[in-house]
Amino acid sequence: MTIDIRKVTVLGTGVLGSQIAFQTAFSGFEVTAYDINDEALNAARERFVKLSEIYKTQVAGGGDGKAEKAAAGITLRSDLEQAVADADLVIEAVPEVLSIKQDTYTKLGKFAPERTIFATNSSTLLPSAMAEFTGRPDRFLALHFANQVWQFNTAEVMGTPETDPKVYQAVVDFAGAIGMVPIELRKEKAGYVLNSLLVPLLNAAMGLSSGGYAEPDAVDKTWRIATGAPLGPFQILDVIGLTTPYNILVNGDDSAKQLAKWLQDNYISQGKLGIASGEGFYKYAS
């Protein structure tokens, strides 16, 4: 049986969800983007316009109206049942909170057609923690993107023991079709490949600054000079957005919770959320 993916719905139009939707539309797929209300969808429209400007200058083929066409072609929905009514694939990019994701899949399982594949973009949670809530564990897996998908174009594919191998392969093929480099994981691992390497680095950097050992700029400078990396850990955090690491840390052990409090008190509560808000650990031109 051939699994044909043409119609894709992305749940959540935050920084990464909007990028996934745009990249998929840019690659020629029929895309619907869902979020909880009109305010969120209005913000999504603005993100798509900004992404079209980025793609025109940074992505091959982005000129000649293709980027604007991709932005204009994305259907926006605030009704979940309508958003997934005819989807071949649903990519979930809702907040990194297990209970929210489980509740989302419970609703999705009722609304989506039987053929629909569900994929979570969760950056740290195991898909097996959500599988039973989908009502279709054989058609469920993880598909994890890195931020700035047009540039850092990995797509990590990770199933559960219940995932149908044909579904897994169909999602690997889809990832390649939208310009990603599929990274296949052979079994479940919290953090996949990327975050298994990245999260300890980011947490160590935050530990240095929250503990008063070195300012973020000094930490970043050290990492860039000593390793040749283009970005330091705090620059990476600004790209990711501070809300996602906060949501992960606040549900961790005592030391993680201390880092979460430091982020909240010194940055998040002051509206410093990263590049998307114009300021995080650094300030950015609008």
N, C-alpha and C positions, 0 to 999 in steps of 0.2 A: 504494500500500500504506500503510495506516494503522499507525503504531507506537503501541501502547497500553502505557503504563507504569503498573502498579499495584503490583507487588511490588518492593521496593527493599532491597538489602543494602548496609550501610555497613561497610567494612573499617577497623578501628581505632576504638577507643572512648576516645581521649584527649579533651582539652578540646574541640577542634573537631569531631572525629568524633562524639562523643556529642551535640553540639548539632545537627549535620546529621540524625542519626537521630531525635532528639526532634522537631525541626521538621517532618520528613517525616511522622512518625507523627501529630503534632498536626494535620496538614493532611489526614488521612484515608487515608493510604497504608498498606499492609501492610509492616512494616519488620522486618528482621533485622539485628542488630548482631553483628559478628564481632570477636573478639580472640584472642590466642594461648593464653591459659590462664584457669583459673577465677579466679585472683587478679585479673587484668585485668578480667574480667567482673563480679566483685564490686564493683570500683571503679566500673565503668560503672553498676551499679545505683544506687550512691550518687549519681552525677552526675545520673541521671535523676530521682531524688527531689528533688534540689536544683533542677533545672531546672523541675520541676512547680511548685515553690513560687514561682519567679521568674515563670513564665507566669501563675499565678493572679493576680498583682498588676500585672504589667507588660504583658500581652498581651491584646488584645481577645478576649473569648470564652474566656479561660483559666480562668474560674471555673466553677461548677456541675458540677464533676467532670471536665471535659474534659481538663484537664492531667494529672490522676491517671490517667485512662483511657489517655492517650497513653503515659505511662511504663509502665503495666502491660501494654500491648499489644505492646511491643517484644520480639521473640524474641531471646534471647541464645545465641550458638553459639561454641564453641571449635574446632569441626571445619569447616575451610574448605569441603570438598566439600558437606557438609550445608547450610552457610550460603548457598551460591550455587546450589543444585540447581534452584531454580525462579524465579530472579530475572529480572525484566525489565531492571533497571538495577542495576549495582554501582558504588557511589561509593567510591573508594579514598582513605583518609586515613591511610596508614601513614607512618612517619617519613620526613623529607625527605632521604633518602639514595638516590641513583639505583640502586645495586645492589640495595637492598632492594625498591624498587618494581619493578625488572625481574624479579627472582625471583618476586615476588608475582604478576605478570601471567603469567609462564610457567606457574605452577600454576593460576591462574584460567582460562587458556585451555583447560586440560584438563578442568576440572570444570564450567564454566558451560555452559548450553544455547547452541546456535548463535545464537538470537535475542537473547541478552543483550547489552546495551550496557555498555561499560566507560567510566567517567569518573574521571579523576584530579583530586584536589583540590590537587595540588602547587602551592605558592605561587611557586616560581621556576623549576622544571625545565620544559623544553619537552616537550609530549606526543610529538613525533616521536622523542625519545630513548628512548621506551618502546614505541612503536607496534608494532614488529616482534615484540616479546616477547608481545604479546596474542594473536597468531594470528588477529586480526580487525581489522586497521587501519582498515577502513571503518566499524566500529562502535565506534570509540574516539576520545575527545576529552578536553578538560579542562573541569572545572566547579569554579570556585574560589569559595569562600565566605569572607567576612570573619568574624572572631571576634565573638561575641555576635550570632548570626544573627537573633535575634528583633528586634533594634534596628538593627543595621547590615546591612540586608538586600539587599546586592548579591550577584549570582551571575554571575560572569564566565564566558562560554562561548567556548571557543577550540578549533577543530579543527586538523587537519593537512591537507596537500593530499590525503590519502587518505580523509578522513572523508566519508561519504555525507551529502549535504545534507539528506536526510530524517531521518537520525539527529541531525544538528545541530539541526534545527528541533524534533524531538521533545524534545530536552533543554532547549531554550529554553522550550518550552511547559511542561515539567515544572517548571522553575525558577519560572515564574509561578504554577503551580498550588500550590506550597508557600509562597507568600507572598513570594517573592524578586522583586527587580527585575532582569530579565536584562540583562546588559551584553554585547553581541555584539562580539567581536573579529573583524576581517576576515582577519587572518593571524597567524601565531605571533609572540609577543613575550615574551621572558623577563620575568617579573614582571607580565604582563598590564597593565591600566591601573592598578589600585590600587597594587601593589607597585613599579611603575616610578616612581610618585610617592613612595610611603611609605618604601621601603628607603633611598634616599639621605638622607632626613631623619633616620631612626633611626640610620644609621651616622655621620652628622655629629654628632648628639647624643652618641653614645658616644665619638666621637673627642674631643670637648670635655672630657668628664669623665675619660676614661682618660688624656688628656694633661695633666690637672691644671689645666685652664683654668677650669672652673666645675663646681660640684657638680650632680648631677641635678636637685635641687629648683630651683636657680637657672636651669638650662636650661629646665625646664618652665615656670617662672614667666614667663620672657622670651617663650616661644612663645605662651602663653595670652594675655598682656597685649597683645603686639604684633600678634597676628593675630585675636584673638577666638575662637580654637579652644577647645573645651571641655576638651581634654586635651593635655598636653605629650607629647613623644616618649617619655620614660621611663615615663609613665603608660600610654601605648599599649603599650610593651614588656611591662609587667606584665600587661596584658590578654591579649596574644598568648601570653605565657609565654616564658621566656628560652631554653628548649631549642631551639625552632624557629630563632630567629636565630643561636644558637650553631652549629647543624648547617649552616646556610647559610654562615656566616663561616669556619668551620674548613676548608671546601673552596674558599675563595676565594684571592686573591693574598696577598702578604706582609702588607700593611696590614690586610686582613680577618682574617688569622690572628692578628695582634696584638690586635685587638678581641675575637676569640674567646677568647684566653688571658686577657684582662682579665675577661671575663664569667665564665669558668670559675674563676679564682683568687679573685675577690672576691664572687661570688654563687652560682653553680651548685654549687660544691664545698661550700658552706655550707648547701645546701638552700633557697636563696632563688631560687625558680623563677618568682615572679610571684604574681598573685592566687590561683591554684589551690592554692599551697602556704602561703598566708597571709602571705608576705613575698617581695618582690623588691627593687626599688629603694625601695619603701615597705612599711610594715606594714599588714595588713588584719585587721579583726575576723573571727573564725571564723564 
